[in-house]
Amino acid sequence: MSFVKYALIVLSLPVTAHAIECPPTQHRTTGTHYKPVTEHMADISTGLTVSGRILEADTCHPISHARVAHWQANKEGVYVDRLRAYMLSNEKGEYRFKTEWPALSVPHIHFIVSAEGYETIETQWRGNENEPLEFIQFDIILRKKLLP
């Protein structure tokens, strides 16, 4: 009989030990090519689709209406104003835009994400691919602001 109790306890441990975790996205520099992003549009070029979710670190719940600003170099490796834009996440915390591959030695796309009640994050998607991708999934996880 004690074996059955022990087995039940052991079997229940993985269920409680594996809670959903959403570690906050790490800060990465805005870089030397930052300019304020003022264009509100989703599709700024073609060839690459970037999508993801904006989530809350404590609960992994989606954050709707987050401002997702992004900028990057073009397919020649040059930062240009036409590849700077922002959008708002939808009710499910999702964002999506079309752009072109950032042809740099380390391909990357800069992001600044802000939402009411959350800390603003400056970060980057960074790739290590030798060949351009057609799709990138990049979730960004925000921390709640601490009360003063």
Secondary structure as UniProt FT lines:
FT   HELIX           2..17
FT   TURN            32..33
FT   STRAND          48..56
FT   TURN            57..59
FT   TURN            64..65
FT   STRAND          67..73
FT   TURN            75..76
FT   STRAND          79..88
FT   TURN            91..92
FT   STRAND          94..99
FT   STRAND          108..114
FT   TURN            116..117
FT   STRAND          121..126
FT   STRAND          135..137
FT   STRAND          140..142
//
